[in-house]
Amino acid sequence: MSYNKEDYVRIKTEFSQKYIRARERAQARRNELHAKIPEVWEIDRLLSKTGMEIMEAITKGGVDTESRIAAIRKRNEALQAKRGELLRAGGYPETYSDVQYECRRCGDTGYVDTVMCECMKRALVLAGYESSGLGGLIRTQSFDNFSLEYYRSSDPREYEAMQRYVTWLQQFAERFEKDTYQNWLLVGATGLGKTHLSTAVAKTVIERGFDVLYVTAVGMLGDFEAKRFGNGVEAKHDLSRYAEAELLIIDDLGTEMTNQFTLSCLYDVINQRINQRRCTVINTNLSYKELEARYSERITSRLLGEYRPLIFKGTDVRRQKIKKG
């Protein structure tokens, strides 16, 4: 797994801060107890010496080492019991001054031994949702809620094609690894499920722990224009992510303003990712002929030669939903 670098640094920092805050809150509660119940302070002072006393017993050696250690432990058990009694008498639970971590499994460190804890994985997945560019959309569109029923009224061959597309894309996403290399070109009219399926791919790949960037063609090229021409507008994404993200999804290719600069940027992104063998999914409402008419031969030859085409046909799903009420 190789989560987005910025997400990882941010989440790791957040976990470090959580760990420190939990210990600071525990110390504040301990100070409160010491102020209100002086006997607890004395017990804690004695208990704090335990490690040193056991070390001294081991260092001293002799045949009675184990008995000395056993005596220290027995004394500590008695002190802990007395401490509990004092806390209960004072109206506090026995665990009042314990460090209360959000995650008991890893103690808010994010790791159990050297293995990343599930709580940190979840935090990185949520961060991945946001940094992918999908925001709330990724939470509502998945393979689980993609319905093929809207394609049954179409030509049976189109329904069968959609079944294959869903299977192929789901397998691609669920088997995604660092060395995976497969590009997809989703072609078809508006409302046929291209965005839903590409969102589902993004969601699954992010949950597998990989860096995904999902952008519209307009947004991506807008970032390059902002970087190149400025005009007080900042790029939404670091331009390096367009080449480095393990999966790049470009939605609505063909809706952007086309000029020599944008064509050059689009070519550079597509070509870099092919050369680096990084996966890309592109959605477009343009037909093959429209792609060839709009883009240079350098771009279309790569789209048609390096991407697996999926041709979406049928009746606009959004309209079908409106008719059903």
Secondary structure, DSSP 4 states (H G I P E B T S, - for coil): -B--HHHHHHHHHHHHHHHHHHHHHHHHHHHHHHHH-HHHHHHHHHHTTHHHHHHHHHHH-STTHHHHHHHHHHHHHHHHHHHHHHHHHTT--TTTTS---S-TTTTTSSEETTEEPHHHHHHHHHHHHHHTT-TTHHHH--STT--GGGGTTS-HHHHHHHHHHHHHHHHHHHT--TT----EEEEE-TTSSHHHHHHHHHHHHHHTTB-EEEEEHHHHHHHHHHHHH-TTPPPSS-THHHHH-SEEEEEEETSSPP-HHHHHHHHHHHHHHHHTT-EEEEEES--HHHHHHHS-HHHHHHHHHHSEEEEE-SS-HHHHHHHH-
